[in-house]
Structure formats: structure tokens, C-alpha cells
Amino acid sequence: MDAPRFKRKFPAAVLTRSFDYGAEMRIPMAEMRIPMNDIDLAIAQGEELGVPMWVCEAARLVFKHAMHKGAAKEDLTAIVKYVERDAGLRDTEDAVRVALPFIRRESYGPT
């Protein structure tokens, strides 16, 4: 995956609320169920090697929760909607207000 492009497109798909990263990148694997499979594989490999996979296990919980709510075929950027709801953010304005200071600290390429 093209990292600089990812750093520009992923936040744009979230901040504009389009949640269309996969469509923009023309990759059908952007459905949420695909990274979920990758997370499961990473955890299984870690278990085989005796390596703690705490971050992957936490990510799996977030993805499983969203998928349980019906997000399996949504674009992977839609995970943000489920995290926002669980965090108590009421609407798009709330979500952007909370996220923008963090995004501005990162370099996502030309603006």
C-alpha cells in the first residue's frame, strides 16, 4: 500500500464523512471484514511464536464490535463511526471537533 497516499486519503475519507477510502483507492479489500481476517491471522501467528499481541487483540475487539453492529461490508474507514458512537460523540461536528487537533499534528502530505 502506498503509505503517503494512505496518509492523505484515509483521514480525508473520515473528515469528509464519505467513508470511501476503498472506493477512492480502487481496492475492494477495503471492506472491514478483510482487515479483520488479517488481524486474526496476526494474532494466530503471534500465539504460535509465543509473542504477546495485545494491540492486535484490542483492534480485533473494536472491529468485531463494529461488525456485530453490521459493518462487515462497509469501508474500513467506517470503523470510526462505531468508535465515535461508543465514545458518546453525538454528531459529525462533535467528531470533527475532537479529531482535528490530532490530525493537524500529523503530516499527511500536501494540504
C-alpha positions in Angstrom: 0.0 0.0 0.0 1.3 3.5 -0.9 2.0 5.0 2.6 2.0 8.7 1.6 -1.2 8.2 -0.3 -2.8 6.3 2.6 -1.8 9.1 5.0 -3.7 11.6 2.8 -6.7 9.6 1.7 -7.6 7.8 5.0 -8.1 11.0 7.0 -9.9 12.6 4.1 -12.4 9.8 3.9 -13.1 10.2 7.7 -13.1 14.0 7.9 -15.3 14.5 4.9 -17.6 11.7 6.4 -17.5 10.0 3.0 -16.1 6.8 4.4 -15.0 5.8 0.9 -11.3 5.1 1.3 -11.5 1.8 -0.6 -13.6 3.3 -3.4 -11.1 6.1 -3.8 -8.1 3.8 -3.8 -9.9 1.3 -6.1 -9.3 -1.6 -3.7 -12.1 -4.0 -3.0 -10.2 -5.3 0.1 -11.2 -2.1 2.0 -14.3 -3.9 3.3 -14.0 -4.1 7.1 -14.1 -7.9 7.1 -10.8 -8.1 5.2 -8.6 -6.4 7.8 -10.4 -8.4 10.4 -9.1 -11.6 8.7 -5.6 -10.1 8.7 -5.9 -9.3 12.4 -7.0 -12.8 13.2 -4.0 -14.2 11.2 -1.6 -11.9 13.0 -2.9 -13.0 16.4 -2.7 -16.7 15.5 0.9 -16.2 14.3 1.8 -14.4 17.5 0.3 -17.2 19.6 2.3 -19.8 17.6 5.5 -17.8 18.3 4.7 -17.0 21.9 4.6 -13.3 21.2 2.0 -11.2 23.0 -0.3 -9.5 20.5 -2.1 -7.0 22.9 -2.6 -4.3 20.3 -3.9 -6.7 17.7 -6.3 -8.2 20.3 -7.6 -4.7 21.2 -8.0 -3.9 17.5 -9.9 -7.2 17.0 -12.3 -6.2 19.7 -13.0 -2.9 18.1 -13.5 -4.5 14.6 -15.7 -7.3 16.0 -17.9 -4.9 17.8 -18.4 -2.8 14.6 -19.0 -6.0 12.5 -21.5 -7.2 15.1 -23.3 -3.9 14.5 -23.4 -4.6 10.8 -20.3 -3.1 9.4 -18.7 -6.2 7.7 -19.2 -4.9 4.2 -18.6 -1.2 5.0 -15.4 0.6 4.0 -12.7 0.1 6.7 -12.8 3.9 7.4 -16.3 3.4 8.7 -14.8 1.9 11.9 -14.5 5.5 13.0 -18.3 5.8 13.1 -18.6 3.0 15.6 -15.8 4.2 17.8 -17.4 7.7 17.8 -20.8 6.4 18.8 -19.3 4.3 21.6 -17.3 7.3 22.8 -20.5 9.3 23.1 -19.9 11.7 20.2 -23.3 12.9 19.1 -22.8 14.0 15.5 -20.3 14.8 12.8 -19.5 18.2 14.2 -18.6 16.7 17.6 -16.4 14.0 15.9 -14.5 16.5 13.7 -14.0 18.9 16.6 -12.4 16.1 18.7 -10.3 14.7 15.8 -9.0 17.8 14.1 -6.3 18.8 16.7 -4.8 15.3 16.5 -4.8 15.2 12.7 -3.2 18.6 12.5 -0.2 17.3 14.5 0.5 14.7 11.8 1.9 15.3 8.4 -0.5 13.8 5.8 1.2 15.2 2.8 0.3 18.4 0.9 -2.8 20.2 2.0 
